Amino acid sequence: MGRRDLVENWCRVLAGRLDLVTPLADPSLDPMAKIAKAETQRYDEPFLWEHKRLTGWGKVRFTLGLLWYLLTNRIRQRNIFIPASSLKRLREQAEIDVAPAADEPATTIGRLSDGDILTAYLVRLACSHVPSTSPTKPISISTALDVRGRLHKDDLPPGEAHVSNLVAYNWTNTTALGLLHAPFGKAVALIRNSVRSQLTDAQVYASTRLTYNAVEESGSTNQFTEPNGFVVSVSNVSKARFHEVIDFNPAIVKSEEESGGEVREEEGEKGERKTPRGKIVWQCNTPRMSLLPPCLIYIQGKDHGGNYLAQMVVAERTWRVIEDEVKRL
């Protein structure tokens, strides 16, 4: 997410707007370390899922199960293209599922975001290998949370570009019954409500402290799940809005032929551009990993046609199920 500030400043320089360039923050300053090591904590509320943190034999059992899963499955990294039309159908289905029945009191759930819908859809795909005979199988969803804009100004001064890693994590704990066998809209609401309950200032600070301390001590984050749980890690990079921020138009040299009616590759049949001049057609962030995790989801972004690209790391047998599910959508 920090790269967004870099490319945004780059585009401002191209446009000659040096007055709008955001200065880089001091790289030696770590806001997360400042929060974790503060003698007097701004908030002392415990993390919502603190009681689920794996320790001792529970952590050993989880680690052994994870290693066995990696040994018995071929993990593959592939991309999924979600057309705008498919997202529209998913949204319609979700809204129908969460709408109260005639004899039920009205509930205010608010508008479901694209991220809400895509997260639930992709997580269900990633867990499609879980057999229907295991409805009690614990499933935990770890959602990356960019803390920029969520910390107190004394901890994260505004007006500076922080390009370092500033990520904490939200967690959702459920079962196969609640996530995979419930109506799609119910699964969307389940994840959305869980994440929102952890977006208060106190919860953001609690997650930030736990994340920093865990990485400093062991090099990896905590796991808030059951010893026999299956963990899905989700990162929504589309929130960086690279397709909107990146604008190379000032660097484009216009040729005399451009005034003609020639249809280009990036244009429609009638000569209408699908992608605005200077904007990127697509982008993809691929994490560099020496060992592929058992389950990882990257929501890459939305193009100017409303289509999404996602990258998933799951088992080969899960990909076979996903291919059938995607065809049905």
C-alpha positions in Angstrom: 0.0 0.0 0.0 2.9 2.3 0.6 3.8 2.2 -3.1 0.7 4.2 -3.8 2.3 7.3 -2.3 5.4 6.8 -4.4 3.6 6.5 -7.8 1.2 9.3 -6.9 4.1 11.6 -6.2 5.7 10.4 -9.5 2.6 11.4 -11.4 2.6 14.8 -9.7 6.1 15.4 -10.8 5.3 14.4 -14.4 2.4 16.9 -14.3 4.7 19.7 -13.0 2.8 19.9 -9.7 5.8 19.8 -7.4 3.8 21.8 -4.9 1.5 18.8 -4.4 4.3 16.2 -3.8 4.0 14.6 -0.3 7.3 14.5 1.5 8.6 11.0 2.5 8.5 10.2 6.2 11.7 9.5 8.0 12.4 5.8 7.2 14.0 5.3 10.6 10.7 6.0 12.4 8.4 3.1 12.9 4.9 4.0 14.0 4.0 0.4 14.9 7.1 0.1 17.1 6.2 3.4 18.8 2.7 2.1 19.6 3.9 -1.3 20.8 6.7 0.0 23.0 4.9 3.0 24.5 5.1 3.1 28.3 1.6 4.5 28.5 -0.8 2.9 26.0 -3.3 5.1 24.3 -5.9 2.2 24.6 -5.7 -0.8 26.8 -8.7 -2.7 25.4 -7.7 -6.4 24.6 -7.9 -7.7 21.0 -11.4 -9.1 20.3 -9.9 -12.6 19.4 -7.2 -12.6 22.0 -8.7 -15.8 23.5 -8.2 -17.6 20.2 -4.5 -16.9 20.0 -2.6 -20.2 19.5 0.0 -20.9 22.1 1.7 -24.0 23.6 0.4 -27.4 22.4 -2.3 -25.8 20.4 0.3 -23.9 18.3 2.3 -27.2 17.9 -0.8 -29.1 16.7 -1.7 -26.3 14.3 1.9 -26.2 12.9 2.0 -30.0 12.4 -1.4 -29.9 10.6 -0.1 -27.1 8.4 3.0 -29.0 7.5 1.0 -32.1 6.7 -1.3 -30.1 4.5 1.7 -28.6 2.6 3.3 -32.1 2.2 0.2 -33.8 0.9 -1.0 -31.0 -1.4 0.6 -29.3 -4.4 0.2 -25.5 -3.9 -0.4 -23.4 -7.0 -0.6 -19.7 -7.6 -3.0 -18.5 -10.2 -5.1 -15.5 -11.2 -8.9 -15.2 -11.4 -10.6 -12.6 -13.5 -14.0 -11.5 -12.2 -16.0 -9.6 -14.9 -18.1 -6.7 -13.9 -21.2 -8.7 -15.0 -20.3 -11.5 -12.6 -19.7 -9.1 -9.7 -23.2 -7.6 -10.4 -24.8 -11.0 -10.2 -22.9 -11.7 -6.9 -24.1 -8.4 -5.5 -27.7 -9.1 -6.4 -27.6 -12.5 -4.8 -26.0 -11.1 -1.6 -28.6 -8.4 -1.3 -31.4 -10.9 -1.7 -29.9 -13.1 0.9 -29.5 -10.4 3.5 -32.9 -8.7 2.9 -35.3 -9.3 5.8 -38.4 -11.5 5.2 -41.8 -9.9 5.3 -42.4 -11.1 8.9 -39.0 -10.0 10.2 -38.0 -6.5 11.5 -36.1 -4.3 9.1 -32.3 -4.3 9.6 -29.8 -1.7 8.5 -26.8 -3.5 7.0 -25.8 -0.7 4.6 -24.4 -1.0 1.1 -22.1 -3.9 0.6 -18.8 -2.9 -0.9 -17.1 -4.7 -3.8 -14.5 -5.8 -1.2 -17.1 -7.3 1.0 -18.6 -9.3 -1.9 -15.3 -10.4 -3.4 -13.8 -11.4 -0.1 -16.7 -13.7 0.7 -16.8 -15.1 -2.8 -13.1 -15.8 -3.0 -12.8 -17.2 0.5 -15.6 -19.6 -0.2 -13.8 -20.7 -3.4 -10.5 -21.1 -1.4 -12.3 -23.4 1.1 -14.3 -25.4 -1.5 -12.1 -28.4 -0.8 -13.6 -28.7 2.7 -16.0 -31.7 2.5 -19.7 -31.2 3.2 -19.4 -34.0 5.8 -17.3 -31.6 8.0 -19.7 -28.8 8.8 -17.9 -28.1 12.1 -14.5 -27.6 10.5 -13.1 -24.3 12.0 -12.3 -21.7 9.4 -10.4 -18.5 10.2 -10.0 -15.5 7.9 -7.1 -13.2 8.4 -7.7 -9.8 6.7 -4.8 -7.4 6.2 -5.6 -3.9 7.6 -3.6 -0.9 6.4 -3.4 1.4 9.5 -2.6 4.5 7.5 -5.3 7.0 8.4 -6.4 5.0 11.4 -3.8 6.0 14.0 -3.6 9.1 16.1 -1.7 12.0 14.5 0.9 11.8 17.2 1.7 8.2 16.3 1.4 8.6 12.5 1.8 12.3 11.5 -0.4 13.3 8.5 1.1 15.0 5.5 3.9 12.5 5.1 4.3 9.5 2.7 4.9 6.4 4.8 6.1 3.7 2.3 7.1 1.1 4.9 4.9 -1.8 5.9 2.1 -0.6 8.1 -0.2 -3.6 8.3 -2.2 -5.1 11.2 -4.8 -7.9 10.9 -8.5 -8.4 11.4 -9.8 -11.9 12.1 -13.0 -13.7 11.4 -13.6 -17.1 13.1 -16.4 -19.3 11.9 -17.1 -22.9 10.7 -17.7 -24.5 7.4 -21.4 -24.5 8.2 -21.5 -20.7 8.8 -19.3 -19.8 5.8 -19.7 -22.5 3.1 -23.2 -23.9 3.6 -25.1 -20.6 4.5 -26.6 -18.4 1.8 -23.9 -16.3 0.0 -25.2 -13.0 1.4 -25.1 -14.4 5.0 -21.4 -15.2 4.5 -20.8 -11.7 3.1 -22.5 -10.2 6.2 -20.6 -12.5 8.6 -17.2 -11.4 7.4 -18.2 -7.8 7.0 -19.6 -7.5 10.5 -16.6 -9.3 12.0 -14.2 -6.9 10.3 -16.2 -3.8 11.2 -16.2 -4.8 14.9 -12.4 -4.6 14.8 -12.2 -1.1 13.2 -12.7 0.9 16.4 -9.6 2.9 17.5 -9.1 0.6 20.5 -9.2 -2.5 18.4 -6.9 -1.1 15.7 -4.3 -0.3 18.4 -4.7 -3.7 20.0 -4.1 -5.5 16.6 -1.2 -3.2 15.9 0.5 -4.0 19.2 0.0 -7.8 18.7 1.2 -7.8 15.1 4.4 -5.8 15.9 5.3 -7.9 19.0 4.7 -11.2 17.2 6.8 -10.3 14.2 9.6 -8.9 16.4 9.7 -12.0 18.6 9.2 -14.8 16.0 9.3 -13.2 12.5 5.7 -14.2 11.8 2.2 -13.0 12.9 0.0 -14.6 15.5 -2.7 -17.1 14.5 -6.1 -16.6 16.1 -7.8 -19.8 15.3 -8.5 -23.4 16.5 -5.7 -25.9 16.6 -7.4 -27.8 13.8 -8.5 -24.7 12.0 -8.0 -23.8 8.3 -6.7 -20.2 7.9 -7.3 -18.1 4.8 -5.2 -14.9 4.4 -6.8 -12.0 2.5 -5.2 -8.8 1.3 -7.3 -6.3 -0.7 -4.7 -4.3 -2.7 -7.5 -2.7 -4.7 -7.9 -0.2 -1.9 -4.7 1.5 -3.1 -6.7 2.5 -6.2 -3.7 2.3 -8.6 -6.0 2.6 -11.6 -7.2 6.0 -10.4 -4.0 7.3 -8.9 -1.6 6.5 -11.7 -1.7 9.1 -14.5 1.1 9.2 -17.0 -0.8 11.5 -19.4 1.6 14.4 -19.1 4.4 12.1 -20.3 2.6 11.0 -23.5 3.8 12.5 -26.7 0.8 13.1 -29.0 1.4 12.2 -32.7 -0.3 13.8 -35.7 -2.0 10.5 -36.5 -3.9 10.5 -33.2 -6.4 13.0 -34.6 -7.6 10.4 -37.1 -10.3 7.9 -36.5 -8.1 4.8 -36.3 -9.3 2.3 -33.8 -6.5 1.2 -31.4 -6.1 -2.0 -29.5 -7.3 -0.4 -26.3 -10.3 1.2 -27.9 -13.8 -0.2 -28.5 -15.3 -1.1 -31.8 -16.6 2.4 -32.3 -13.3 4.0 -31.4 -14.2 4.8 -27.8 -11.4 4.4 -25.4 -12.1 2.0 -22.5 -9.1 3.2 -20.6 -8.5 7.0 -20.2 -5.4 8.3 -21.8 -2.4 8.0 -19.5 -4.1 5.6 -17.1 -2.9 2.0 -16.7 -4.8 -0.8 -18.3 -3.8 -3.3 -15.6 -1.5 -3.9 -12.7 -0.6 -7.0 -10.6 1.3 -7.2 -7.3 2.9 -10.6 -6.9 4.2 -11.4 -3.4 7.7 -12.9 -3.3 7.6 -16.0 -1.2 10.2 -18.7 -0.7 7.5 -21.1 0.4 3.9 -20.8 -0.8 1.4 -20.6 2.1 -1.5 -23.1 2.1 -4.1 -20.4 1.3 -3.7 -16.8 0.2 -5.9 -14.3 -1.6 -4.8 -11.0 -3.2 -7.6 -8.8 -4.6 -5.4 -6.9 -7.1 -7.7 -4.1 -8.3 -10.5 -2.9 -10.6 -9.9 -1.8 -14.2 -11.8 1.0 -15.9 -14.4 -1.4 -17.1 -15.3 -2.5 -13.5 -13.6 -5.9 -13.8 -11.5 -7.3 -11.0 -8.4 -9.4 -11.0 -7.5 -11.6 -8.0 -4.5 -13.8 -7.3 -5.0 -16.9 -5.2 -2.6 -19.4 -3.7 -4.4 -22.7 -3.0 -4.0 -26.4 -3.4 -4.2 -28.0 -6.9 -7.2 -30.0 -5.9 -9.0 -26.8 -4.8 -8.2 -25.2 -8.2 -10.1 -28.0 -9.9 -13.2 -27.3 -7.8 -12.7 -23.5 -8.4 -12.6 -24.0 -12.2 -16.1 -25.6 -12.1 -17.5 -23.0 -9.8 -16.2 -20.1 -11.9 -17.7 -21.7 -15.0 -21.1 -21.7 -13.3 -20.9 -18.0 -12.4 
